[in-house]
């Protein structure tokens, strides 16, 4: 892989705050910068609330010093980029020294404010001997540095440098992450930017960016977030709705979101679309509640006022993945007592026990041994036996025989035979003996 491409990919990953193994170092840089701002405030240097992207108010001399620091930083970035290009022309590969320089440059970049980064970008643009790919990568990372803490400034710099960002995968990260963060703090401002620039950057202000913006707004105002679905003209609203409900992390937030969801559902005239949106959202809300643990999660679900149809659908998707291992048995029993009887609820119980068995078959087996006889236990036995039959068919057969005689037992025995490992003559013979013993056709 060419070094310039490797650097571009690295910058992209870091700028998106994904895949940086030394994430703690990034946090330390941010904390250090925050402490400096706090110290400045204590010395009488204030932040201009009308222009937060401009950072701390400073005197003219201090501004000149900061501008000089920015130009020095730009010179370091450009010099390193030239080193990388020269190494690439010689056919070299990045070494540990180069990697350390990249980390040091990241730290330096994170310490610059919006005004300084604007200078850095201007210097990089003016450099005559940088390849376009390297120039784009450095400018993109400069902008991404601001996206988390100063999204408005990041988008302003992006629009000024958009001519150099065409065809650069980093542009999408700049737009989506900045809009999501901005919408969390100021959804009206983010929406105004989209209205003014959506047609200018149609490939970047896409549905993914809009969904991120809606999720950001949902953190503080889920009702507004639902309204943005229509305002932004999303083609598929289900993913956006899921993003809204996933932002509700506490019982109180879920209550507010659920109320806003019900208002939104009332505006959907298509009955099928309304039912689909409702089911998906409620499943996500229930899954989020399950992450709180059995006591708190089940209490919230029971108090939410769901209809029997909505309750039946809770276990039919990814609900079981939200349940903690120690709580699984309690949730299985709760589902058997709370969810209305039917194939959908039964499927949810089977999914949960199956996932539990795959993750910790011993714990699932211990729970089954102590659980009282009930229809829920029978459903659980079927799921457990079918799951373990792929590696312990004899154990599965013992569990299957605890089921009452009838169709369920026969189907479970047939599944065990079909799953029975047949890797050698002995296992094949054992499978055939099992088939004959139980009259499996």
C-alpha positions in Angstrom: 0.0 0.0 0.0 1.3 3.5 -0.8 2.3 5.6 2.2 0.1 8.5 1.2 -2.9 6.2 1.0 -2.1 4.7 4.3 -1.8 8.1 5.9 -5.1 9.2 4.3 -6.8 6.1 5.8 -5.3 6.7 9.2 -6.4 10.3 9.2 -9.9 9.3 8.1 -10.1 6.8 11.0 -8.8 9.2 13.5 -10.9 12.1 12.3 -14.0 9.9 12.6 -12.9 9.0 16.1 -13.0 5.3 15.1 -10.2 2.8 15.3 -7.6 4.9 17.2 -6.1 2.4 19.6 -4.6 5.1 21.8 -8.0 6.7 22.5 -7.0 7.6 26.0 -4.3 9.9 24.6 -7.0 11.7 22.6 -9.0 12.1 25.8 -6.0 13.4 27.6 -5.4 16.0 24.9 -9.0 17.2 25.2 -8.8 17.3 29.0 -5.6 19.3 28.8 -7.2 21.8 26.4 -10.3 22.1 28.7 -8.1 22.8 31.7 -6.2 25.5 29.8 -9.5 27.2 28.9 -10.7 27.0 32.5 -7.4 28.5 33.7 -7.8 31.3 31.2 -11.3 32.0 32.4 -10.0 32.2 35.9 -7.5 34.8 34.8 -10.2 37.0 33.3 -10.0 35.7 29.7 -13.5 34.8 28.6 -15.2 32.8 25.9 -17.3 34.9 23.5 -20.8 33.1 23.7 -21.8 34.6 20.4 -18.9 33.1 18.6 -17.7 30.0 20.5 -15.9 28.7 17.5 -13.4 31.5 17.8 -12.3 30.2 21.2 -10.9 32.3 24.0 -10.8 36.1 23.7 -7.3 37.2 23.6 -5.4 40.5 23.1 -3.9 41.4 19.7 -0.5 40.4 20.8 -1.7 37.1 22.1 -3.6 36.6 18.8 -0.5 37.2 16.9 1.4 34.7 19.0 -1.4 32.1 18.4 -1.2 32.9 14.7 2.5 32.2 14.7 2.0 29.0 16.6 -0.5 28.0 13.9 1.9 28.7 11.1 4.6 26.7 12.9 2.2 23.8 13.3 1.3 24.0 9.6 5.0 24.0 8.7 5.4 20.8 10.7 2.5 19.1 9.0 3.7 20.1 5.6 7.3 19.0 6.3 6.0 15.6 7.5 3.8 15.2 4.4 6.9 15.9 2.2 8.8 13.2 4.1 6.0 10.8 3.5 5.9 11.6 -0.2 9.7 11.3 -0.6 9.6 7.9 1.2 6.8 6.8 -1.1 8.8 7.7 -4.2 11.6 5.5 -2.9 9.2 2.6 -2.3 9.6 2.7 1.5 7.1 1.7 4.2 6.0 3.6 7.3 8.3 2.8 10.3 7.9 3.3 14.0 9.4 6.8 13.8 6.8 7.8 11.3 4.0 6.4 13.4 5.2 8.4 16.4 5.4 11.6 14.4 1.8 11.0 13.3 0.7 10.6 17.0 2.6 13.8 17.9 1.0 15.7 15.1 -2.4 14.5 16.2 -1.7 15.9 19.7 -0.6 19.2 18.2 -3.6 19.4 15.9 -6.0 18.8 18.9 -4.5 21.7 20.7 -5.4 24.3 18.0 -8.5 26.3 18.0 -10.8 27.1 15.1 -9.0 30.3 14.1 -5.6 28.5 14.2 -6.9 25.6 12.2 -8.1 28.0 9.5 -4.6 29.3 9.2 -3.2 25.8 9.0 -5.6 25.0 6.2 -4.6 28.1 4.3 -1.0 27.2 4.6 -1.6 23.7 3.4 -3.6 25.0 0.5 -0.8 27.4 -0.4 1.9 24.7 -0.3 3.0 24.1 -3.9 4.7 20.7 -3.6 2.1 18.6 -1.8 0.2 15.9 -3.8 -3.6 16.4 -3.9 -4.3 13.2 -1.9 -2.0 14.3 0.9 -3.3 17.9 0.8 -6.9 16.6 1.1 -6.0 14.3 3.9 -4.4 17.0 6.0 -7.2 19.5 5.4 -9.8 16.9 6.2 -8.2 15.9 9.4 -7.8 19.6 10.4 -11.6 20.0 9.9 -12.4 16.7 11.7 -10.5 17.9 14.7 -13.2 20.4 15.3 -16.2 18.3 14.6 -16.7 16.9 18.1 -16.3 20.1 20.1 -17.0 22.8 17.6 -19.2 21.3 14.8 -20.4 24.7 13.6 -16.8 25.8 13.0 -16.0 22.5 11.4 -18.8 22.9 8.9 -17.8 26.5 8.2 -14.2 25.4 7.4 -15.6 22.6 5.3 -17.6 24.9 3.1 -14.6 27.1 2.6 -12.5 24.1 1.6 -15.1 22.0 -0.2 -13.3 22.4 -3.5 -10.4 20.4 -2.2 -12.6 17.8 -0.5 -14.4 16.5 -3.6 -14.2 12.8 -4.0 -12.6 12.5 -0.5 -14.3 9.9 1.7 -13.5 12.1 4.7 -16.1 14.7 3.6 -18.9 12.4 4.5 -17.5 11.9 8.0 -17.1 15.7 8.4 -20.7 16.4 7.5 -22.4 13.5 9.4 -20.4 13.8 12.6 -20.6 17.6 12.7 -24.3 17.7 12.1 -25.0 15.0 14.7 -23.1 16.9 17.3 -24.5 20.3 16.3 -28.0 19.0 16.4 -27.5 17.7 19.9 -26.7 21.2 21.1 -28.6 23.4 18.6 -30.9 21.5 16.3 -32.4 24.7 14.8 -28.9 25.8 13.8 -28.0 22.4 12.3 -31.3 22.4 10.4 -30.7 25.9 9.0 -27.3 24.7 7.7 -28.9 21.8 6.0 -31.5 24.0 4.4 -28.8 26.3 3.0 -26.3 23.7 2.0 -28.2 20.5 1.3 -28.6 21.2 -2.4 -25.0 22.3 -2.6 -23.7 19.0 -1.2 -26.5 16.5 -2.1 -24.1 13.4 -2.0 -22.9 14.4 1.5 -26.1 15.7 3.2 -27.6 12.3 2.5 -29.9 10.1 4.6 -27.1 8.8 6.8 -26.1 12.3 7.7 -29.8 13.3 8.3 -30.3 10.2 10.5 -27.3 11.2 12.6 -28.6 14.7 12.9 -32.0 13.3 14.1 -30.3 11.1 16.6 -28.4 14.0 17.9 -31.5 16.1 18.3 -33.3 13.2 20.1 -30.9 13.4 23.0 -32.5 16.6 24.2 -35.8 16.9 22.3 -37.3 13.6 20.9 -40.5 15.4 19.9 -38.5 17.7 17.7 -36.4 14.8 16.4 -39.6 13.1 15.2 -40.7 16.3 13.4 -37.3 16.4 11.7 -38.1 13.1 9.9 -40.6 14.9 7.8 -38.7 18.1 7.6 -35.6 16.4 6.2 -37.5 14.2 3.8 -36.0 10.9 4.7 -36.9 8.1 2.3 -37.0 5.4 5.0 -38.0 6.7 8.4 -37.7 3.4 10.4 -33.9 3.7 10.9 -34.4 7.3 12.0 -37.0 6.3 14.5 -34.7 3.6 15.8 -32.0 6.2 16.3 -34.4 8.4 18.2 -35.6 5.7 20.6 -32.0 4.5 21.1 -31.0 7.9 22.4 -33.4 7.3 25.4 -31.0 5.8 27.9 -32.9 6.2 31.2 -36.5 5.4 32.2 -37.3 9.1 32.4 -36.0 9.7 28.9 -37.9 6.6 27.6 -41.1 8.0 29.0 -40.6 11.3 27.2 -39.6 9.5 24.0 -42.6 7.1 24.2 -45.0 10.0 24.5 -43.4 11.7 21.5 -43.5 8.5 19.6 -47.2 8.1 20.1 -47.8 11.6 18.8 -45.7 10.9 15.8 -47.5 7.6 15.1 -50.8 9.4 15.1 -49.6 11.4 12.1 -48.9 8.3 10.0 -52.0 7.6 7.9 -50.9 4.4 6.3 -51.9 1.6 8.7 -49.2 -0.8 7.6 -46.5 1.8 7.9 -47.8 2.9 11.3 -47.8 -0.6 12.6 -44.3 -1.3 11.3 -42.9 1.9 12.8 -44.6 1.2 16.1 -43.4 -2.3 16.4 -39.8 -1.4 15.6 -39.7 1.5 18.0 -41.2 -0.4 20.9 -38.9 -3.3 20.4 -35.9 -0.9 20.6 -37.4 0.8 23.7 -37.9 -2.5 25.4 -34.4 -3.7 24.5 -32.9 -0.5 26.0 -35.0 -1.0 29.1 -33.6 -4.6 29.4 -30.1 -3.2 29.6 -31.0 -1.6 32.9 -31.3 -5.1 34.5 -34.3 -7.2 35.1 -35.9 -5.3 38.1 -35.8 -1.9 36.5 -36.3 -3.0 32.9 -39.3 -5.2 33.5 -40.9 -2.5 35.8 -40.6 0.1 33.0 -42.0 -2.2 30.3 -45.0 -3.1 32.5 -45.7 0.5 33.2 -45.4 1.7 29.6 -49.0 0.9 28.7 -48.2 -1.3 25.7 -51.0 -3.2 24.0 -51.0 -7.1 24.0 -49.9 -7.0 20.3 -47.0 -4.7 21.1 -46.0 -6.9 24.1 -46.1 -10.0 21.9 -43.6 -8.5 19.5 -41.0 -7.5 22.1 -39.2 -10.8 22.2 -39.3 -11.5 18.5 -36.3 -9.5 17.4 -33.1 -8.5 19.2 -34.5 -8.2 22.7 -32.6 -11.2 23.9 -29.2 -9.6 23.0 -30.0 -6.8 25.4 -30.5 -9.1 28.4 -27.6 -9.7 30.8 -26.6 -13.3 31.3 -27.4 -13.4 35.0 -30.9 -12.1 34.4 -31.8 -14.3 31.5 -33.7 -16.9 33.5 -35.8 -14.2 35.2 -36.6 -12.7 31.8 -37.6 -16.0 30.4 -40.0 -16.6 33.3 -41.3 -13.0 33.0 -41.9 -13.4 29.2 -43.9 -16.6 29.9 -46.1 -14.8 32.5 -46.4 -11.3 30.9 -46.5 -11.7 27.1 -49.7 -12.9 25.6 -49.7 -16.6 24.6 -49.0 -17.2 20.9 -46.4 -18.1 18.3 -44.8 -14.7 18.5 -44.2 -14.8 22.3 -43.1 -18.4 22.0 -40.6 -17.5 19.3 -39.2 -14.8 21.6 -38.6 -17.3 24.5 -37.0 -19.7 22.1 -34.7 -17.0 20.8 -33.7 -15.9 24.3 -33.0 -19.5 25.5 -31.1 -20.4 22.3 -28.8 -17.3 22.6 -28.3 -18.0 26.3 -27.4 -21.6 25.6 -24.9 -20.7 22.9 -23.2 -18.2 25.2 -23.3 -20.2 28.5 -25.0 -23.6 28.1 -24.0 -24.6 31.7 -25.9 -21.6 33.2 -28.9 -22.2 31.0 -28.9 -25.9 32.0 -28.7 -25.1 35.7 -31.7 -22.7 35.3 -33.7 -25.4 33.5 -32.9 -27.9 36.2 -34.4 -25.7 38.9 -37.3 -24.0 37.0 -40.8 -25.2 37.9 -42.8 -27.2 35.3 -44.7 -24.9 33.0 -45.4 -24.3 29.3 -42.6 -21.7 29.4 -40.1 -24.4 30.7 -41.2 -26.8 27.9 -40.6 -24.2 25.3 -37.2 -23.5 26.9 -36.3 -27.2 26.9 -37.0 -27.5 23.2 -34.8 -24.5 22.4 -32.0 -25.7 24.8 -32.1 -29.3 23.5 -32.0 -28.3 19.8 -29.1 -25.9 20.5 -26.8 -28.3 22.4 -27.6 -31.2 20.1 -25.0 -30.0 17.7 -22.2 -30.8 20.2 -23.8 -32.9 23.0 -26.6 -34.9 21.4 -26.9 -37.3 24.3 -27.5 -34.5 26.7 -30.1 -33.0 24.4 -31.9 -36.3 24.1 -32.1 -36.6 27.9 -33.7 -33.1 28.0 -36.1 -33.9 25.2 -37.4 -36.9 27.0 -38.5 -34.7 29.9 -41.1 -33.1 27.6 -44.6 -34.4 27.8 -45.3 -37.1 25.1 -46.7 -35.6 22.0 -45.9 -33.4 19.0 -43.4 -31.1 20.7 -41.3 -34.0 22.0 -41.4 -35.7 18.6 -40.3 -32.5 16.8 -37.5 -32.0 19.3 -36.2 -35.6 18.9 -36.3 -35.2 15.1 -34.2 -31.9 15.3 -31.7 -33.6 17.6 -31.2 -36.4 15.0 -30.8 -33.9 12.2 -28.2 -31.9 14.2 -26.4 -35.0 15.5 -22.7 -34.8 14.6 -21.8 -37.4 12.0 -18.1 -36.9 11.6 -17.0 -40.6 11.8 -18.4 -44.1 11.7 -19.1 -44.3 15.4 -21.1 -41.0 15.5 -23.0 -42.0 12.4 -23.9 -45.4 14.1 -25.0 -43.6 17.3 -27.2 -41.3 15.3 -28.9 -44.2 13.4 -29.4 -46.0 16.7 -31.0 -42.9 18.2 -33.3 -42.6 15.1 -34.4 -46.2 15.4 -34.9 -46.0 19.2 -37.3 -43.1 18.8 -39.0 -44.2 15.5 -37.9 -41.1 13.7 -38.8 -41.2 10.0 
